[in-house]
Amino acid sequence: MSSDTTELTWFKSSYSGSQGDDCVEIAIAEHAVHVRDSKDVTRPAFAVDRERWAPFVRFVAEGSQAP
């Protein structure tokens, strides 16, 4: 997978706060979904294989619902 994320189209998560805090952006590419912190886009993004994206999101959602 290429680590060049300069030509990707980034989308802000619909769950991001309206105050600009806790923002996550994703960019969908041919072979991966790239994820970055929108507050600091100079930090490296990480990539998740497209086949693994749904299980990744499911894992994160389940982990965030702690009692």
CHARMM-style PDB file with segment names, atoms N, HN, CA, C and O in Angstrom:
ATOM      1  N   MET     1       0.834  -1.185   0.000  1.00  0.00      PROA
ATOM      2  CA  MET     1       0.000   0.000   0.000  1.00  0.00      PROA
ATOM      3  C   MET     1       0.873   1.240   0.000  1.00  0.00      PROA
ATOM      4  O   MET     1       1.884   1.287   0.701  1.00  0.00      PROA
ATOM      5  N   SER     2       0.509   2.208  -0.748  1.00  0.00      PROA
ATOM      6  HN  SER     2      -0.312   2.170  -1.317  1.00  0.00      PROA
ATOM      7  CA  SER     2       1.245   3.456  -0.774  1.00  0.00      PROA
ATOM      8  C   SER     2       0.962   4.267   0.474  1.00  0.00      PROA
ATOM      9  O   SER     2      -0.164   4.290   0.970  1.00  0.00      PROA
ATOM     10  N   SER     3       1.995   4.934   0.981  1.00  0.00      PROA
ATOM     11  HN  SER     3       2.910   4.915   0.579  1.00  0.00      PROA
ATOM     12  CA  SER     3       1.802   5.773   2.163  1.00  0.00      PROA
ATOM     13  C   SER     3       1.514   7.217   1.782  1.00  0.00      PROA
ATOM     14  O   SER     3       1.340   8.058   2.664  1.00  0.00      PROA
ATOM     15  N   ASP     4       1.460   7.531   0.474  1.00  0.00      PROA
ATOM     16  HN  ASP     4       1.601   6.848  -0.243  1.00  0.00      PROA
ATOM     17  CA  ASP     4       1.181   8.885   0.016  1.00  0.00      PROA
ATOM     18  C   ASP     4      -0.311   9.164   0.138  1.00  0.00      PROA
ATOM     19  O   ASP     4      -1.126   8.551  -0.553  1.00  0.00      PROA
ATOM     20  N   THR     5      -0.660  10.089   1.017  1.00  0.00      PROA
ATOM     21  HN  THR     5       0.001  10.586   1.578  1.00  0.00      PROA
ATOM     22  CA  THR     5      -2.071  10.413   1.250  1.00  0.00      PROA
ATOM     23  C   THR     5      -2.420  11.817   0.761  1.00  0.00      PROA
ATOM     24  O   THR     5      -3.486  12.337   1.091  1.00  0.00      PROA
ATOM     25  N   THR     6      -1.535  12.438  -0.024  1.00  0.00      PROA
ATOM     26  HN  THR     6      -0.669  12.016  -0.292  1.00  0.00      PROA
ATOM     27  CA  THR     6      -1.768  13.816  -0.446  1.00  0.00      PROA
ATOM     28  C   THR     6      -2.870  13.953  -1.481  1.00  0.00      PROA
ATOM     29  O   THR     6      -3.480  15.018  -1.575  1.00  0.00      PROA
ATOM     30  N   GLU     7      -3.145  12.924  -2.255  1.00  0.00      PROA
ATOM     31  HN  GLU     7      -2.649  12.059  -2.179  1.00  0.00      PROA
ATOM     32  CA  GLU     7      -4.144  13.023  -3.317  1.00  0.00      PROA
ATOM     33  C   GLU     7      -5.473  12.378  -2.942  1.00  0.00      PROA
ATOM     34  O   GLU     7      -6.310  12.144  -3.813  1.00  0.00      PROA
ATOM     35  N   LEU     8      -5.675  12.095  -1.691  1.00  0.00      PROA
ATOM     36  HN  LEU     8      -4.994  12.285  -0.983  1.00  0.00      PROA
ATOM     37  CA  LEU     8      -6.918  11.471  -1.241  1.00  0.00      PROA
ATOM     38  C   LEU     8      -7.963  12.534  -0.931  1.00  0.00      PROA
ATOM     39  O   LEU     8      -7.625  13.673  -0.611  1.00  0.00      PROA
ATOM     40  N   THR     9      -9.222  12.157  -1.027  1.00  0.00      PROA
ATOM     41  HN  THR     9      -9.496  11.231  -1.287  1.00  0.00      PROA
ATOM     42  CA  THR     9     -10.327  13.029  -0.627  1.00  0.00      PROA
ATOM     43  C   THR     9     -10.752  12.590   0.768  1.00  0.00      PROA
ATOM     44  O   THR     9     -11.195  11.459   0.968  1.00  0.00      PROA
ATOM     45  N   TRP    10     -10.614  13.495   1.727  1.00  0.00      PROA
ATOM     46  HN  TRP    10     -10.254  14.414   1.565  1.00  0.00      PROA
ATOM     47  CA  TRP    10     -10.877  13.180   3.132  1.00  0.00      PROA
ATOM     48  C   TRP    10     -12.290  13.583   3.518  1.00  0.00      PROA
ATOM     49  O   TRP    10     -12.796  14.612   3.071  1.00  0.00      PROA
ATOM     50  N   PHE    11     -12.928  12.758   4.358  1.00  0.00      PROA
ATOM     51  HN  PHE    11     -12.517  11.922   4.722  1.00  0.00      PROA
ATOM     52  CA  PHE    11     -14.275  13.005   4.865  1.00  0.00      PROA
ATOM     53  C   PHE    11     -14.233  12.963   6.379  1.00  0.00      PROA
ATOM     54  O   PHE    11     -13.625  12.069   6.966  1.00  0.00      PROA
ATOM     55  N   LYS    12     -14.875  13.921   7.002  1.00  0.00      PROA
ATOM     56  HN  LYS    12     -15.369  14.648   6.525  1.00  0.00      PROA
ATOM     57  CA  LYS    12     -14.941  13.971   8.460  1.00  0.00      PROA
ATOM     58  C   LYS    12     -16.006  12.990   8.955  1.00  0.00      PROA
ATOM     59  O   LYS    12     -17.072  12.858   8.354  1.00  0.00      PROA
ATOM     60  N   SER    13     -15.707  12.325  10.032  1.00  0.00      PROA
ATOM     61  HN  SER    13     -14.841  12.432  10.520  1.00  0.00      PROA
ATOM     62  CA  SER    13     -16.652  11.382  10.616  1.00  0.00      PROA
ATOM     63  C   SER    13     -17.934  12.093  11.029  1.00  0.00      PROA
ATOM     64  O   SER    13     -17.893  13.206  11.554  1.00  0.00      PROA
ATOM     65  N   SER    14     -19.070  11.447  10.792  1.00  0.00      PROA
ATOM     66  HN  SER    14     -19.103  10.543  10.366  1.00  0.00      PROA
ATOM     67  CA  SER    14     -20.355  12.024  11.208  1.00  0.00      PROA
ATOM     68  C   SER    14     -20.487  12.026  12.726  1.00  0.00      PROA
ATOM     69  O   SER    14     -21.360  12.704  13.268  1.00  0.00      PROA
ATOM     70  N   TYR    15     -19.636  11.280  13.417  1.00  0.00      PROA
ATOM     71  HN  TYR    15     -18.927  10.729  12.977  1.00  0.00      PROA
ATOM     72  CA  TYR    15     -19.658  11.241  14.876  1.00  0.00      PROA
ATOM     73  C   TYR    15     -18.724  12.265  15.500  1.00  0.00      PROA
ATOM     74  O   TYR    15     -18.665  12.369  16.725  1.00  0.00      PROA
ATOM     75  N   SER    16     -17.993  13.023  14.692  1.00  0.00      PROA
ATOM     76  HN  SER    16     -18.041  12.938  13.697  1.00  0.00      PROA
ATOM     77  CA  SER    16     -17.094  14.031  15.229  1.00  0.00      PROA
ATOM     78  C   SER    16     -17.899  15.143  15.875  1.00  0.00      PROA
ATOM     79  O   SER    16     -18.983  15.497  15.410  1.00  0.00      PROA
ATOM     80  N   GLY    17     -17.365  15.676  16.930  1.00  0.00      PROA
ATOM     81  HN  GLY    17     -16.484  15.388  17.307  1.00  0.00      PROA
ATOM     82  CA  GLY    17     -18.048  16.742  17.646  1.00  0.00      PROA
ATOM     83  C   GLY    17     -18.140  18.019  16.839  1.00  0.00      PROA
ATOM     84  O   GLY    17     -17.277  18.281  16.000  1.00  0.00      PROA
ATOM     85  N   SER    18     -19.160  18.815  17.072  1.00  0.00      PROA
ATOM     86  HN  SER    18     -19.861  18.602  17.753  1.00  0.00      PROA
ATOM     87  CA  SER    18     -19.341  20.072  16.350  1.00  0.00      PROA
ATOM     88  C   SER    18     -18.387  21.156  16.841  1.00  0.00      PROA
ATOM     89  O   SER    18     -18.252  22.196  16.196  1.00  0.00      PROA
ATOM     90  N   GLN    19     -17.726  20.929  17.970  1.00  0.00      PROA
ATOM     91  HN  GLN    19     -17.836  20.084  18.494  1.00  0.00      PROA
ATOM     92  CA  GLN    19     -16.794  21.893  18.524  1.00  0.00      PROA
ATOM     93  C   GLN    19     -15.382  21.723  17.950  1.00  0.00      PROA
ATOM     94  O   GLN    19     -14.475  22.467  18.324  1.00  0.00      PROA
ATOM     95  N   GLY    20     -15.187  20.757  17.053  1.00  0.00      PROA
ATOM     96  HN  GLY    20     -15.923  20.153  16.750  1.00  0.00      PROA
ATOM     97  CA  GLY    20     -13.886  20.545  16.452  1.00  0.00      PROA
ATOM     98  C   GLY    20     -12.999  19.605  17.249  1.00  0.00      PROA
ATOM     99  O   GLY    20     -11.831  19.416  16.908  1.00  0.00      PROA
ATOM    100  N   ASP    21     -13.534  19.019  18.298  1.00  0.00      PROA
ATOM    101  HN  ASP    21     -14.482  19.172  18.576  1.00  0.00      PROA
ATOM    102  CA  ASP    21     -12.746  18.101  19.108  1.00  0.00      PROA
ATOM    103  C   ASP    21     -13.043  16.661  18.690  1.00  0.00      PROA
ATOM    104  O   ASP    21     -14.094  16.377  18.116  1.00  0.00      PROA
ATOM    105  N   ASP    22     -12.123  15.772  18.977  1.00  0.00      PROA
ATOM    106  HN  ASP    22     -11.269  16.003  19.442  1.00  0.00      PROA
ATOM    107  CA  ASP    22     -12.297  14.342  18.691  1.00  0.00      PROA
ATOM    108  C   ASP    22     -12.696  14.075  17.243  1.00  0.00      PROA
ATOM    109  O   ASP    22     -13.620  13.306  16.981  1.00  0.00      PROA
ATOM    110  N   CYS    23     -12.003  14.705  16.313  1.00  0.00      PROA
ATOM    111  HN  CYS    23     -11.252  15.330  16.526  1.00  0.00      PROA
ATOM    112  CA  CYS    23     -12.354  14.567  14.899  1.00  0.00      PROA
ATOM    113  C   CYS    23     -11.506  13.504  14.215  1.00  0.00      PROA
ATOM    114  O   CYS    23     -10.285  13.459  14.371  1.00  0.00      PROA
ATOM    115  N   VAL    24     -12.172  12.668  13.468  1.00  0.00      PROA
ATOM    116  HN  VAL    24     -13.163  12.705  13.342  1.00  0.00      PROA
ATOM    117  CA  VAL    24     -11.520  11.642  12.676  1.00  0.00      PROA
ATOM    118  C   VAL    24     -11.949  11.844  11.240  1.00  0.00      PROA
ATOM    119  O   VAL    24     -13.120  12.104  10.963  1.00  0.00      PROA
ATOM    120  N   GLU    25     -10.999  11.725  10.323  1.00  0.00      PROA
ATOM    121  HN  GLU    25     -10.048  11.513  10.548  1.00  0.00      PROA
ATOM    122  CA  GLU    25     -11.301  11.806   8.904  1.00  0.00      PROA
ATOM    123  C   GLU    25     -10.877  10.503   8.245  1.00  0.00      PROA
ATOM    124  O   GLU    25      -9.910   9.863   8.660  1.00  0.00      PROA
ATOM    125  N   ILE    26     -11.618  10.123   7.212  1.00  0.00      PROA
ATOM    126  HN  ILE    26     -12.404  10.643   6.876  1.00  0.00      PROA
ATOM    127  CA  ILE    26     -11.246   8.946   6.435  1.00  0.00      PROA
ATOM    128  C   ILE    26     -11.171   9.315   4.964  1.00  0.00      PROA
ATOM    129  O   ILE    26     -11.803  10.266   4.504  1.00  0.00      PROA
ATOM    130  N   ALA    27     -10.383   8.539   4.245  1.00  0.00      PROA
ATOM    131  HN  ALA    27      -9.870   7.767   4.618  1.00  0.00      PROA
ATOM    132  CA  ALA    27     -10.299   8.659   2.789  1.00  0.00      PROA
ATOM    133  C   ALA    27     -10.311   7.243   2.235  1.00  0.00      PROA
ATOM    134  O   ALA    27      -9.519   6.397   2.651  1.00  0.00      PROA
ATOM    135  N   ILE    28     -11.200   6.994   1.307  1.00  0.00      PROA
ATOM    136  HN  ILE    28     -11.843   7.681   0.969  1.00  0.00      PROA
ATOM    137  CA  ILE    28     -11.341   5.654   0.748  1.00  0.00      PROA
ATOM    138  C   ILE    28     -10.549   5.584  -0.555  1.00  0.00      PROA
ATOM    139  O   ILE    28     -10.785   6.351  -1.489  1.00  0.00      PROA
ATOM    140  N   ALA    29      -9.618   4.658  -0.593  1.00  0.00      PROA
ATOM    141  HN  ALA    29      -9.427   4.035   0.166  1.00  0.00      PROA
ATOM    142  CA  ALA    29      -8.796   4.432  -1.782  1.00  0.00      PROA
ATOM    143  C   ALA    29      -9.127   3.053  -2.351  1.00  0.00      PROA
ATOM    144  O   ALA    29      -9.962   2.329  -1.808  1.00  0.00      PROA
ATOM    145  N   GLU    30      -8.476   2.709  -3.425  1.00  0.00      PROA
ATOM    146  HN  GLU    30      -7.798   3.297  -3.866  1.00  0.00      PROA
ATOM    147  CA  GLU    30      -8.779   1.444  -4.102  1.00  0.00      PROA
ATOM    148  C   GLU    30      -8.572   0.230  -3.201  1.00  0.00      PROA
ATOM    149  O   GLU    30      -9.394  -0.686  -3.204  1.00  0.00      PROA
ATOM    150  N   HSD    31      -7.488   0.212  -2.433  1.00  0.00      PROA
ATOM    151  HN  HSD    31      -6.820   0.956  -2.430  1.00  0.00      PROA
ATOM    152  CA  HSD    31      -7.163  -0.971  -1.641  1.00  0.00      PROA
ATOM    153  C   HSD    31      -7.225  -0.747  -0.143  1.00  0.00      PROA
ATOM    154  O   HSD    31      -7.038  -1.691   0.625  1.00  0.00      PROA
ATOM    155  N   ALA    32      -7.484   0.477   0.295  1.00  0.00      PROA
ATOM    156  HN  ALA    32      -7.636   1.244  -0.329  1.00  0.00      PROA
ATOM    157  CA  ALA    32      -7.440   0.753   1.731  1.00  0.00      PROA
ATOM    158  C   ALA    32      -8.340   1.921   2.092  1.00  0.00      PROA
ATOM    159  O   ALA    32      -8.715   2.735   1.249  1.00  0.00      PROA
ATOM    160  N   VAL    33      -8.670   1.974   3.371  1.00  0.00      PROA
ATOM    161  HN  VAL    33      -8.365   1.313   4.056  1.00  0.00      PROA
ATOM    162  CA  VAL    33      -9.334   3.136   3.948  1.00  0.00      PROA
ATOM    163  C   VAL    33      -8.296   3.791   4.848  1.00  0.00      PROA
ATOM    164  O   VAL    33      -7.763   3.155   5.756  1.00  0.00      PROA
ATOM    165  N   HSD    34      -8.013   5.059   4.594  1.00  0.00      PROA
ATOM    166  HN  HSD    34      -8.446   5.576   3.856  1.00  0.00      PROA
ATOM    167  CA  HSD    34      -7.023   5.800   5.363  1.00  0.00      PROA
ATOM    168  C   HSD    34      -7.736   6.572   6.458  1.00  0.00      PROA
ATOM    169  O   HSD    34      -8.840   7.077   6.256  1.00  0.00      PROA
ATOM    170  N   VAL    35      -7.100   6.662   7.620  1.00  0.00      PROA
ATOM    171  HN  VAL    35      -6.203   6.251   7.785  1.00  0.00      PROA
ATOM    172  CA  VAL    35      -7.689   7.319   8.783  1.00  0.00      PROA
ATOM    173  C   VAL    35      -6.675   8.304   9.340  1.00  0.00      PROA
ATOM    174  O   VAL    35      -5.492   7.984   9.457  1.00  0.00      PROA
ATOM    175  N   ARG    36      -7.144   9.524   9.689  1.00  0.00      PROA
ATOM    176  HN  ARG    36      -8.105   9.783   9.594  1.00  0.00      PROA
ATOM    177  CA  ARG    36      -6.247  10.511  10.288  1.00  0.00      PROA
ATOM    178  C   ARG    36      -6.997  11.369  11.296  1.00  0.00      PROA
ATOM    179  O   ARG    36      -8.227  11.402  11.327  1.00  0.00      PROA
ATOM    180  N   ASP    37      -6.228  12.052  12.108  1.00  0.00      PROA
ATOM    181  HN  ASP    37      -5.228  12.024  12.083  1.00  0.00      PROA
ATOM    182  CA  ASP    37      -6.739  13.006  13.092  1.00  0.00      PROA
ATOM    183  C   ASP    37      -6.872  14.353  12.396  1.00  0.00      PROA
ATOM    184  O   ASP    37      -5.869  14.925  11.971  1.00  0.00      PROA
ATOM    185  N   SER    38      -8.084  14.868  12.272  1.00  0.00      PROA
ATOM    186  HN  SER    38      -8.900  14.404  12.617  1.00  0.00      PROA
ATOM    187  CA  SER    38      -8.277  16.114  11.528  1.00  0.00      PROA
ATOM    188  C   SER    38      -7.717  17.334  12.246  1.00  0.00      PROA
ATOM    189  O   SER    38      -7.543  18.385  11.629  1.00  0.00      PROA
ATOM    190  N   LYS    39      -7.434  17.212  13.534  1.00  0.00      PROA
ATOM    191  HN  LYS    39      -7.575  16.359  14.035  1.00  0.00      PROA
ATOM    192  CA  LYS    39      -6.852  18.344  14.259  1.00  0.00      PROA
ATOM    193  C   LYS    39      -5.366  18.501  13.949  1.00  0.00      PROA
ATOM    194  O   LYS    39      -4.806  19.577  14.156  1.00  0.00      PROA
ATOM    195  N   ASP    40      -4.724  17.447  13.457  1.00  0.00      PROA
ATOM    196  HN  ASP    40      -5.179  16.572  13.290  1.00  0.00      PROA
ATOM    197  CA  ASP    40      -3.294  17.498  13.151  1.00  0.00      PROA
ATOM    198  C   ASP    40      -3.027  16.657  11.912  1.00  0.00      PROA
ATOM    199  O   ASP    40      -2.578  15.515  12.011  1.00  0.00      PROA
ATOM    200  N   VAL    41      -3.305  17.226  10.748  1.00  0.00      PROA
ATOM    201  HN  VAL    41      -3.670  18.153  10.667  1.00  0.00      PROA
ATOM    202  CA  VAL    41      -3.166  16.472   9.503  1.00  0.00      PROA
ATOM    203  C   VAL    41      -1.712  16.272   9.102  1.00  0.00      PROA
ATOM    204  O   VAL    41      -1.441  15.576   8.123  1.00  0.00      PROA
ATOM    205  N   THR    42      -0.772  16.862   9.827  1.00  0.00      PROA
ATOM    206  HN  THR    42      -0.992  17.428  10.622  1.00  0.00      PROA
ATOM    207  CA  THR    42       0.644  16.631   9.543  1.00  0.00      PROA
ATOM    208  C   THR    42       1.117  15.299  10.104  1.00  0.00      PROA
ATOM    209  O   THR    42       2.144  14.772   9.677  1.00  0.00      PROA
ATOM    210  N   ARG    43       0.370  14.752  11.065  1.00  0.00      PROA
ATOM    211  HN  ARG    43      -0.464  15.180  11.413  1.00  0.00      PROA
ATOM    212  CA  ARG    43       0.713  13.437  11.600  1.00  0.00      PROA
ATOM    213  C   ARG    43       0.369  12.377  10.569  1.00  0.00      PROA
ATOM    214  O   ARG    43      -0.576  12.545   9.798  1.00  0.00      PROA
ATOM    215  N   PRO    44       1.117  11.298  10.548  1.00  0.00      PROA
ATOM    216  CA  PRO    44       0.828  10.253   9.564  1.00  0.00      PROA
ATOM    217  C   PRO    44      -0.552   9.623   9.766  1.00  0.00      PROA
ATOM    218  O   PRO    44      -0.991   9.397  10.894  1.00  0.00      PROA
ATOM    219  N   ALA    45      -1.207   9.353   8.672  1.00  0.00      PROA
ATOM    220  HN  ALA    45      -0.851   9.536   7.756  1.00  0.00      PROA
ATOM    221  CA  ALA    45      -2.472   8.606   8.706  1.00  0.00      PROA
ATOM    222  C   ALA    45      -2.122   7.125   8.775  1.00  0.00      PROA
ATOM    223  O   ALA    45      -0.989   6.733   8.495  1.00  0.00      PROA
ATOM    224  N   PHE    46      -3.093   6.313   9.147  1.00  0.00      PROA
ATOM    225  HN  PHE    46      -4.013   6.631   9.375  1.00  0.00      PROA
ATOM    226  CA  PHE    46      -2.876   4.870   9.042  1.00  0.00      PROA
ATOM    227  C   PHE    46      -3.905   4.307   8.078  1.00  0.00      PROA
ATOM    228  O   PHE    46      -4.948   4.913   7.833  1.00  0.00      PROA
ATOM    229  N   ALA    47      -3.597   3.145   7.540  1.00  0.00      PROA
ATOM    230  HN  ALA    47      -2.750   2.652   7.739  1.00  0.00      PROA
ATOM    231  CA  ALA    47      -4.466   2.542   6.530  1.00  0.00      PROA
ATOM    232  C   ALA    47      -4.966   1.188   7.005  1.00  0.00      PROA
ATOM    233  O   ALA    47      -4.252   0.424   7.654  1.00  0.00      PROA
ATOM    234  N   VAL    48      -6.221   0.919   6.657  1.00  0.00      PROA
ATOM    235  HN  VAL    48      -6.801   1.540   6.130  1.00  0.00      PROA
ATOM    236  CA  VAL    48      -6.855  -0.364   6.960  1.00  0.00      PROA
ATOM    237  C   VAL    48      -7.280  -0.964   5.627  1.00  0.00      PROA
ATOM    238  O   VAL    48      -7.905  -0.285   4.812  1.00  0.00      PROA
ATOM    239  N   ASP    49      -6.947  -2.234   5.399  1.00  0.00      PROA
ATOM    240  HN  ASP    49      -6.440  -2.786   6.060  1.00  0.00      PROA
ATOM    241  CA  ASP    49      -7.405  -2.896   4.175  1.00  0.00      PROA
ATOM    242  C   ASP    49      -8.918  -2.759   4.070  1.00  0.00      PROA
ATOM    243  O   ASP    49      -9.627  -2.843   5.073  1.00  0.00      PROA
ATOM    244  N   ARG    50      -9.410  -2.546   2.852  1.00  0.00      PROA
ATOM    245  HN  ARG    50      -8.834  -2.477   2.037  1.00  0.00      PROA
ATOM    246  CA  ARG    50     -10.855  -2.381   2.664  1.00  0.00      PROA
ATOM    247  C   ARG    50     -11.639  -3.585   3.163  1.00  0.00      PROA
ATOM    248  O   ARG    50     -12.742  -3.434   3.689  1.00  0.00      PROA
ATOM    249  N   GLU    51     -11.082  -4.772   3.004  1.00  0.00      PROA
ATOM    250  HN  GLU    51     -10.186  -4.894   2.577  1.00  0.00      PROA
ATOM    251  CA  GLU    51     -11.755  -5.976   3.495  1.00  0.00      PROA
ATOM    252  C   GLU    51     -11.871  -5.993   5.012  1.00  0.00      PROA
ATOM    253  O   GLU    51     -12.767  -6.630   5.566  1.00  0.00      PROA
ATOM    254  N   ARG    52     -10.974  -5.298   5.674  1.00  0.00      PROA
ATOM    255  HN  ARG    52     -10.247  -4.780   5.224  1.00  0.00      PROA
ATOM    256  CA  ARG    52     -10.933  -5.281   7.144  1.00  0.00      PROA
ATOM    257  C   ARG    52     -11.610  -4.047   7.746  1.00  0.00      PROA
ATOM    258  O   ARG    52     -11.686  -3.920   8.969  1.00  0.00      PROA
ATOM    259  N   TRP    53     -12.098  -3.146   6.907  1.00  0.00      PROA
ATOM    260  HN  TRP    53     -12.037  -3.248   5.914  1.00  0.00      PROA
ATOM    261  CA  TRP    53     -12.676  -1.898   7.398  1.00  0.00      PROA
ATOM    262  C   TRP    53     -13.919  -2.134   8.261  1.00  0.00      PROA
ATOM    263  O   TRP    53     -13.997  -1.612   9.372  1.00  0.00      PROA
ATOM    264  N   ALA    54     -14.884  -2.905   7.774  1.00  0.00      PROA
ATOM    265  HN  ALA    54     -14.820  -3.330   6.871  1.00  0.00      PROA
ATOM    266  CA  ALA    54     -16.115  -3.147   8.538  1.00  0.00      PROA
ATOM    267  C   ALA    54     -15.818  -3.828   9.876  1.00  0.00      PROA
ATOM    268  O   ALA    54     -16.354  -3.395  10.896  1.00  0.00      PROA
ATOM    269  N   PRO    55     -14.984  -4.879   9.915  1.00  0.00      PROA
ATOM    270  CA  PRO    55     -14.658  -5.465  11.220  1.00  0.00      PROA
ATOM    271  C   PRO    55     -13.937  -4.470  12.141  1.00  0.00      PROA
ATOM    272  O   PRO    55     -14.148  -4.485  13.354  1.00  0.00      PROA
ATOM    273  N   PHE    56     -13.091  -3.611  11.569  1.00  0.00      PROA
ATOM    274  HN  PHE    56     -12.920  -3.600  10.583  1.00  0.00      PROA
ATOM    275  CA  PHE    56     -12.401  -2.590  12.363  1.00  0.00      PROA
ATOM    276  C   PHE    56     -13.401  -1.622  12.993  1.00  0.00      PROA
ATOM    277  O   PHE    56     -13.328  -1.338  14.188  1.00  0.00      PROA
ATOM    278  N   VAL    57     -14.332  -1.119  12.188  1.00  0.00      PROA
ATOM    279  HN  VAL    57     -14.392  -1.351  11.217  1.00  0.00      PROA
ATOM    280  CA  VAL    57     -15.338  -0.181  12.695  1.00  0.00      PROA
ATOM    281  C   VAL    57     -16.207  -0.860  13.757  1.00  0.00      PROA
ATOM    282  O   VAL    57     -16.519  -0.251  14.780  1.00  0.00      PROA
ATOM    283  N   ARG    58     -16.591  -2.088  13.527  1.00  0.00      PROA
ATOM    284  HN  ARG    58     -16.338  -2.583  12.695  1.00  0.00      PROA
ATOM    285  CA  ARG    58     -17.390  -2.835  14.486  1.00  0.00      PROA
ATOM    286  C   ARG    58     -16.630  -2.981  15.812  1.00  0.00      PROA
ATOM    287  O   ARG    58     -17.208  -2.803  16.884  1.00  0.00      PROA
ATOM    288  N   PHE    59     -15.338  -3.304  15.733  1.00  0.00      PROA
ATOM    289  HN  PHE    59     -14.869  -3.448  14.862  1.00  0.00      PROA
ATOM    290  CA  PHE    59     -14.505  -3.443  16.926  1.00  0.00      PROA
ATOM    291  C   PHE    59     -14.436  -2.127  17.703  1.00  0.00      PROA
ATOM    292  O   PHE    59     -14.588  -2.115  18.924  1.00  0.00      PROA
ATOM    293  N   VAL    60     -14.208  -1.034  17.000  1.00  0.00      PROA
ATOM    294  HN  VAL    60     -14.085  -1.044  16.008  1.00  0.00      PROA
ATOM    295  CA  VAL    60     -14.119   0.277  17.655  1.00  0.00      PROA
ATOM    296  C   VAL    60     -15.451   0.642  18.298  1.00  0.00      PROA
ATOM    297  O   VAL    60     -15.479   1.129  19.428  1.00  0.00      PROA
ATOM    298  N   ALA    61     -16.551   0.414  17.594  1.00  0.00      PROA
ATOM    299  HN  ALA    61     -16.529   0.019  16.676  1.00  0.00      PROA
ATOM    300  CA  ALA    61     -17.878   0.752  18.130  1.00  0.00      PROA
ATOM    301  C   ALA    61     -18.196  -0.066  19.381  1.00  0.00      PROA
ATOM    302  O   ALA    61     -18.744   0.468  20.346  1.00  0.00      PROA
ATOM    303  N   GLU    62     -17.862  -1.334  19.371  1.00  0.00      PROA
ATOM    304  HN  GLU    62     -17.418  -1.767  18.587  1.00  0.00      PROA
ATOM    305  CA  GLU    62     -18.118  -2.169  20.532  1.00  0.00      PROA
ATOM    306  C   GLU    62     -17.258  -1.763  21.710  1.00  0.00      PROA
ATOM    307  O   GLU    62     -17.710  -1.807  22.854  1.00  0.00      PROA
ATOM    308  N   GLY    63     -16.030  -1.371  21.446  1.00  0.00      PROA
ATOM    309  HN  GLY    63     -15.662  -1.335  20.517  1.00  0.00      PROA
ATOM    310  CA  GLY    63     -15.114  -0.949  22.505  1.00  0.00      PROA
ATOM    311  C   GLY    63     -15.518   0.366  23.143  1.00  0.00      PROA
ATOM    312  O   GLY    63     -15.202   0.623  24.305  1.00  0.00      PROA
ATOM    313  N   SER    64     -16.218   1.200  22.382  1.00  0.00      PROA
ATOM    314  HN  SER    64     -16.474   0.991  21.439  1.00  0.00      PROA
ATOM    315  CA  SER    64     -16.605   2.520  22.902  1.00  0.00      PROA
ATOM    316  C   SER    64     -17.903   2.466  23.694  1.00  0.00      PROA
ATOM    317  O   SER    64     -18.341   3.486  24.227  1.00  0.00      PROA
ATOM    318  N   GLN    65     -18.523   1.295  23.781  1.00  0.00      PROA
ATOM    319  HN  GLN    65     -18.167   0.467  23.348  1.00  0.00      PROA
ATOM    320  CA  GLN    65     -19.778   1.164  24.504  1.00  0.00      PROA
ATOM    321  C   GLN    65     -19.584   0.465  25.841  1.00  0.00      PROA
ATOM    322  O   GLN    65     -20.421  -0.332  26.262  1.00  0.00      PROA
ATOM    323  N   ALA    66     -18.479   0.768  26.502  1.00  0.00      PROA
ATOM    324  HN  ALA    66     -17.798   1.417  26.160  1.00  0.00      PROA
ATOM    325  CA  ALA    66     -18.198   0.157  27.804  1.00  0.00      PROA
ATOM    326  C   ALA    66     -19.213   0.639  28.822  1.00  0.00      PROA
ATOM    327  O   ALA    66     -19.648   1.789  28.765  1.00  0.00      PROA
ATOM    328  N   PRO    67     -19.601  -0.235  29.765  1.00  0.00      PROA
ATOM    329  CA  PRO    67     -20.634   0.141  30.752  1.00  0.00      PROA
ATOM    330  C   PRO    67     -20.182   1.248  31.670  1.00  0.00      PROA
ATOM    331  OT1 PRO    67     -20.936   1.670  32.547  1.00  0.00      PROA
TER     332      PRO     67
END
